[in-house]
Amino acid sequence: MTSKTLIAIVATTAALTGIVESSAGPRNDEPIQPIQAAVVKDPARVELGRKLFFDPRLSRSGFISCNSCHNLSLGGSDNLRTSVGHHWQKGPINSPTVLNSSMNVAQFWDGRARDLKDQAGGPISNPGEMASSHQLAVDVLKSIPGYVTEFTAAFGTPGIDIDRVTTAIAAFEETLVTPASRFDRWLGGDDAALTSQELRGYELFKNSGCVACHHGAAVGGTTFQKMGLVEAYRTDNAAIGRAAVTGDDADRFSFKVPTLRNVELTYPYFHDGAAETLESAVEIMGRVQLGRQYSDQEVADIVAFLKTLTGKQPDVGLPILPPSSNETPRPLPFD
């Protein structure tokens, strides 16, 4: 018997007895799609935006930066029920993750910002967040020689204004995607990427209706939905959702569906931050959105699946910021 014949017999026997692992191709018909790696189109603007994202001098106190509430060491959020702003003010709503936020239909829970550029200017002038003004932030940047040079290099002509500031921050945030999760590997055809429990959780996630809202590459973020479709959601949070933007009472308590990418990192959950754990979030969503009481085992299975959505975190590093000059407006005291 030749070695080729022996190999053929072993392969045939393994196939008949089910020993060989499945070599499934890409699973293109699933309601969730893989995240693609970011493509940097303008490195100079991205690098400038990275510095601005981390620069606390855009705030009135010189203490709060974009990264304060969207901490890239904590999954792009701050792990607080609601964020802390200027003068230690308690924020009105949970801070959503900045990771994969470029895939959202709009920004903020109520969708009042149409895109990342529109969103970036909001916290700077919000008195409860960074508490500065667009003019003061621009004046600070104009007084820093290193920024004057970088804005010219990034935009091709001299000048700093709030439009350029928010354009650069948005360019950086567009690179904050998290590909290569274990679930993405499974979608690509790697059968060994998920355990049997994780697969059970995914099947339950699909079959019980979660994918009606949580689908696409970001596993959410593309629609607005009412919180409490089947059973009223009870909260002491004052946010009314999309109705604050549209003025339509039919949009009351309708919020942007959050992405579930990296969801194990972005606790606590919901717009009010009321769910401290993934288990609690799954139980509540099953009950108030789907009218379903998941068993403890079902909750554990869905949570196991959700943790496979954690992707490769962007390694952006802490930038070295250009130093202030003698003319740079100093932080204003709390009052």
C-alpha atoms as one frame of an Amber mdcrd trajectory, in Angstrom:
protein
   0.000   0.000   0.000   1.464   3.361  -1.014   1.558   6.344   1.282  -0.854
   8.206  -1.023  -3.364   5.362  -0.768  -3.069   5.307   3.021  -3.640   9.074
   3.245  -6.699   8.775   1.009  -8.174   5.976   3.153  -7.596   7.914   6.384
  -9.181  11.052   4.915 -12.220   9.135   3.667 -12.699   7.370   7.001 -12.399
  10.643   8.917 -14.951  12.313   6.672 -17.424   9.427   7.067 -17.103   9.420
  10.852 -17.322  13.208  11.192 -13.794  13.611  12.579 -12.711  16.312  10.135
 -13.515  19.875  11.197 -15.954  21.701   8.953 -14.269  24.088   6.569 -17.210
  26.399   6.081 -16.678  29.425   3.901 -17.616  32.971   4.893 -21.092  33.195
   6.426 -22.395  36.020   4.294 -26.071  35.430   5.003 -25.939  36.217   8.740
 -27.692  39.361  10.063 -24.358  40.515  11.529 -21.420  41.374   9.272 -17.718
  41.557  10.104 -16.124  44.889  10.915 -13.522  45.987   8.410 -10.227  47.544
   9.470 -10.041  51.323   9.255  -8.558  52.892   6.154  -6.670  56.083   7.002
  -7.315  58.576   4.196  -5.577  61.617   5.658  -2.858  60.760   8.199  -2.109
  64.402   9.061  -5.722  65.134   9.997  -6.020  61.886  11.927  -2.887  62.683
  13.950  -4.100  66.219  14.626  -7.487  64.852  15.679  -5.790  62.360  17.987
  -4.070  65.206  19.818  -7.243  67.272  20.049  -9.164  64.242  21.362  -6.766
  63.976  24.301  -6.190  67.709  24.882  -7.892  69.000  28.078  -7.131  72.593
  27.109 -10.260  72.529  24.949 -12.215  72.626  28.211 -12.783  75.656  30.420
 -11.089  74.010  33.391  -8.143  72.624  31.426  -9.020  69.287  32.988 -11.579
  67.547  30.743 -10.865  66.118  27.296 -12.900  64.032  24.851 -11.104  61.025
  26.301 -12.465  61.810  29.770 -15.917  60.499  28.849 -14.833  58.297  25.927
 -11.819  56.678  27.528  -9.984  54.563  24.980  -8.548  52.473  27.801 -12.090
  51.562  28.895 -13.756  50.550  25.646 -14.371  54.124  24.517 -16.673  54.968
  27.436 -16.151  55.887  31.095 -17.892  52.999  32.909 -19.947  55.505  34.924
 -23.729  55.527  35.159 -23.639  59.090  33.849 -20.510  61.083  33.081 -18.922
  63.740  35.280 -18.561  67.165  33.700 -17.373  70.676  34.560 -17.351  71.495
  38.261 -18.086  67.823  39.008 -21.561  68.090  37.541 -23.403  64.810  37.117
 -24.282  64.273  33.478 -27.851  63.626  32.366 -27.207  60.434  30.421 -24.838
  57.499  29.994 -21.823  58.132  27.772 -21.954  55.887  24.677 -18.779  54.304
  23.356 -16.810  56.148  20.696 -15.556  52.839  19.271 -17.201  52.056  15.929
 -19.292  55.220  16.337 -18.729  56.122  12.689 -21.218  53.328  11.869 -24.052
  55.016  13.773 -27.031  56.466  11.938 -26.531  59.591  14.057 -24.715  60.628
  17.229 -25.914  60.973  20.845 -28.695  58.798  22.264 -31.357  61.060  20.748
 -29.578  61.450  17.414 -29.346  65.229  17.583 -25.952  65.240  15.830 -26.016
  63.977  12.256 -22.401  62.729  12.248 -19.144  62.644  14.206 -18.110  66.107
  13.028 -21.395  67.573  14.222 -21.072  65.724  17.542 -17.494  66.814  18.251
 -18.400  70.453  18.787 -21.212  69.796  21.249 -19.336  68.864  24.454 -16.829
  71.720  24.070 -19.499  74.390  24.537 -21.866  72.398  26.772 -21.828  74.053
  30.238 -22.304  70.675  31.902 -19.454  69.015  30.039 -16.320  70.883  28.922
 -17.983  74.259  29.623 -15.859  76.264  27.194 -17.010  78.024  24.034 -16.049
  77.441  20.436 -14.354  80.847  20.301 -12.348  80.267  23.474 -11.260  76.800
  22.331 -10.121  78.203  18.999  -8.281  81.073  20.715  -6.427  78.554  22.891
  -5.347  76.540  19.847  -4.308  79.661  17.901  -2.007  80.639  20.778  -0.099
  77.329  20.614   2.601  77.457  17.891   2.713  73.692  17.463  -1.006  73.564
  16.670  -0.744  76.487  14.236   1.827  74.501  12.281  -0.133  71.245  12.425
  -3.420  72.794  11.285  -1.636  74.335   8.308  -0.068  70.997   7.399  -3.324
  69.080   7.838  -5.556  71.457   5.864  -3.121  72.941   3.350  -3.654  76.576
   4.323  -3.137  78.574   7.527  -6.019  79.009   9.908  -7.829  77.466  12.850
 -11.588  77.542  13.333 -14.146  75.266  14.952 -14.963  73.646  11.613 -11.375
  72.478  11.232 -11.224  71.408  14.877 -14.292  69.164  14.587 -13.216  67.866
  11.169  -9.892  66.685  12.622 -11.482  65.083  15.699 -13.974  63.261  13.476
 -11.174  62.044  11.187  -9.464  60.483  14.198 -12.665  58.968  15.587 -13.403
  57.348  12.222 -10.286  55.201  12.736 -11.550  53.838  16.081 -12.938  50.572
  14.786 -12.497  47.142  16.358 -12.160  44.344  13.797 -10.978  40.764  14.294
 -13.310  39.695  17.110 -13.793  35.979  17.609 -17.285  36.348  16.195 -15.841
  37.987  13.079 -13.503  35.029  12.702 -16.509  32.697  12.907 -18.319  34.788
  10.306 -15.251  34.369   8.125 -15.552  30.587   8.292 -13.473  29.651  11.336
 -15.648  27.020  13.031 -13.272  26.748  15.974 -13.623  30.435  16.877 -16.754
  29.922  19.027 -17.651  27.426  21.731 -20.883  25.447  21.746 -22.292  27.740
  24.448 -21.458  30.853  22.443 -23.129  29.367  19.374 -26.212  28.523  21.443
 -26.279  32.092  22.650 -26.062  33.438  19.118 -28.868  31.202  17.884 -31.036
  32.347  20.796 -30.057  35.963  20.090 -31.300  35.517  16.533 -34.357  33.378
  17.156 -35.795  35.414  20.007 -35.714  38.641  17.987 -32.683  40.569  19.259
 -31.368  40.946  15.701 -34.405  43.006  14.723 -32.582  45.959  16.295 -29.028
  44.667  16.775 -27.788  43.799  13.297 -25.219  44.933  10.760 -21.495  45.348
  11.258 -21.899  47.373  14.472 -24.617  45.033  15.818 -26.823  48.079  16.364
 -26.540  51.829  15.945 -28.600  52.039  12.751 -32.136  52.672  14.070 -34.080
  54.392  16.828 -36.356  52.215  18.949 -38.685  52.780  21.864 -37.326  51.618
  25.207 -40.072  49.413  26.618 -41.970  47.991  23.645 -43.748  45.215  25.527
 -43.433  46.309  29.137 -42.892  49.882  30.329 -39.283  50.619  31.206 -39.144
  52.361  34.566 -36.363  54.830  35.261 -35.733  58.020  37.181 -33.712  59.422
  34.260 -35.329  62.510  32.740 -34.226  61.898  29.139 -37.150  61.599  26.721
 -35.147  60.374  23.743 -35.777  61.239  20.126 -38.804  63.371  21.003 -36.434
  66.054  22.309 -35.177  66.453  18.726 -38.306  65.902  16.643 -40.880  67.407
  19.003 -43.124  64.465  18.149 -44.641  62.759  21.183 -44.621  59.485  19.243
 -40.822  59.561  19.595 -40.932  59.759  23.377 -38.513  57.239  24.963 -37.186
  56.315  21.516 -33.396  56.069  21.634 -30.663  55.141  19.215 -30.040  51.413
  19.451 -26.533  51.059  20.899 -23.835  49.017  19.232 -23.122  45.691  20.925
 -19.550  45.585  19.694 -17.199  45.401  22.721 -20.270  45.446  24.960 -18.522
  43.560  27.769 -16.287  46.640  28.162 -18.914  49.382  28.117 -20.896  48.800
  31.304 -23.154  50.061  32.816 -25.844  49.734  30.168 -28.802  51.648  28.668
 -29.216  55.409  28.341 -29.628  55.712  32.123 -26.767  53.342  32.994 -29.146
  51.379  35.216 -27.995  47.873  34.243 -24.694  47.223  35.984 -23.984  43.861
  34.342 -24.508  42.183  31.002 -26.657  39.563  32.695 -28.951  42.258  34.044
 -29.103  44.008  30.671 -30.036  40.796  28.831 -32.740  39.929  31.367 -34.278
  43.412  31.192 -34.162  43.659  27.401 -35.733  40.235  27.025 -38.567  41.249
  29.302 -39.343  44.847  28.259 -38.492  44.629  24.553 -39.374  41.044  23.631
 -41.836  39.983  26.314 -39.638  37.031  27.125 -38.400  35.777  30.493 -35.019
  34.210  29.794 -33.887  31.388  32.068 -30.575  31.712  33.889 -29.002  29.346
  31.354 -30.360  31.343  28.414 -29.022  34.561  29.908 -25.619  32.927  30.396
 -25.602  31.678  26.801 -26.466  35.088  25.321 -23.863  36.794  27.507 -21.277
  34.263  26.348 -22.107  35.159  22.740 -21.984  38.904  23.413 -18.459  38.614
  24.772 -17.296  37.209  21.431 -18.032  40.636  19.917 -14.991  42.185  21.612
 -12.625  43.118  18.823  -9.062  44.308  18.503  -8.819  47.567  20.417  -7.216
  50.512  18.587  -3.711  51.095  19.943  -3.631  54.866  19.604  -1.172  55.696
  22.380  -1.039  58.908  24.371   0.061  61.779  22.138   2.654  64.329  23.175
   0.758  67.616  23.009   2.374  70.859  21.845   3.165  73.194  24.761   1.178
  76.307  25.536   2.754  79.709  24.952   2.760  82.753  27.230  -0.262  84.002
  25.301  -2.344  80.845  25.797  -5.487  81.598  27.840  -5.099  79.868  31.162
  -7.785  77.597  32.614 -10.619  79.501  34.235 -11.361  78.847  37.901 -14.492
  76.999  38.913 -17.313  79.375  39.783
